[in-house]
Amino acid sequence: MASETRNQWAGAHDLWLEVFLLFNFACLTGDILLAHSENSFRNPAEYIPLGFSGAAAILLFVGLVSRVKSQSLLLWKWFGYGIGWISIAVGIAGVAYHLESSFFYERTLRSLTYAAPFAAPLAYVGLGCLVLMNRMVPFPTTEWAKWTLLFTLGGFAGNFGLSLSDHAVNGFYHWAEWIPVFSCALAVGFLIILFAGAGSAQSFKPCALVLVLQIIVGVAGFFLHGQADLHGPSASLVQNVIHGAPPFAPMLLPNLALLGLLGLLALDRVLPQSRIRN
């Protein structure tokens, strides 16, 4: 039985993507709890993404277990369709709600920077699209791999804007705050080159190295944010985490890098070897 289970997971990038998705929804539960605690959930609508994230993680887990254990696609498919579309709706509504906190009234770049992070709810849009893609695009195919890489590209583009606006709040006081901005720009550039090169060896290997670099940058950012919170203005670490540097924000880089590497592995599986390796 154990050997059969291992064989089922070996090379099953669509199953690993499902694990990635339910893990991300679970992590968003904690992230939303921290982020919206800053204003003590002043608006009751702020509880919506919190409850949805937890429910989505549980339902995706149930659907995945049903698919792996009983070989039934019914729960996996229909839970996924529901979660995917609701996640997109929650993300779009969240963007509008965050922008309404300041930008819609002043319509200036400064108000965009100092408003609630407008790009953050787009994570729900991206995850929702990935959930739907994993059910609508057959695996293993080139299309599945390229869709995964396209969402990775979109994630890094969004994180570029998020890093730029977040660190602009304190005017990039420390030079290290520029690192994730340039890092995300580098990832976007190499992923675009990967698409232009149609999976050639000249673009495949450097892109993988750039994604590994994102993991290093993200882990370093996690420790730098944690250090800033440890030495924050409040005697309470919890208050420093809520109102200071978000410690888990830099981990979005390794998260996106893992998604990109999953797409690259899937591309390696379906493309002729002569087009990927020298």
C-alpha positions, 0 to 999 in steps of 0.5 A: 500500500505504501509503495502504491501511494509513493508511485501515485505521488511520484511525478504527480505535479498536479497533486503537489500543486493541490498541496501547495494550494491548501497550504497557502489558504491555511497560511492566509488564515494566519496572515489575515488574522495578523493583518486585520488585527492592526485595526481590530477587525473594525469592519465586520467584512474583514472577517470574510477572508479569514473564514473563507481561507480556513474553510477553503483549506479544509475543503481542498484537503477533503477533496484531495484525500477523496481523490487519492484514497478513493480515486474519486474526482467528484468532491475534488472537482466540485469543491475546487470549482466552488473555492476557485470562483469564490476566491476570485470574488473575494480577491477582487472585492478585497482590492476594491475595499483596500483601495477605498480606504484612501486611494479612491478619495485622494487618487494620488500615488501617496494615498496608494502607498499609504492605503491598506496594501492594495495588491495583497488581496490579489493573492486570492485571485491568483490562488483561485485561478490556480485551483480552477486551472488544475481542474480545467487543464489536463495534466501532464501537458505543456499547457499545464506547465506553462499556465503554472509558470504564467501564474508564477510570473503574475505572482512575482509581478504583484510582489514587485509592486507590493515590495515597492509600495510597502517599503516606500512607507519608510522611504526605503530607510535601509538599503536592504529594502531594495533587494526584494524589489530588484529580486522580483524584477529579476524573476519577472524578466527571466520568466518572460525570457523562458516563455520567449525561449519556448523552454530551451536550455538557454532559458530553463536552467538560468530561470531555475537558478533565479527561482532558487535565489528568491528562496534565499532572499525570502528567508533572509527577509524573514529573519530581517523582519523578525529582527526588526520586530524583536527590537521594535518600539513596543515591549510586546513582540505581538504588537510589534509583529501586528504593527511593524514589519510583517515577518511572513511577507518575505516568505511569499518569495520562496512560496512563488519560487516553489510554484515556479519550480513545480512548473519547470519540473512539469515542463521538463517532463513533457517537453522533448529532452533535446529542447531542455538539455544540451 
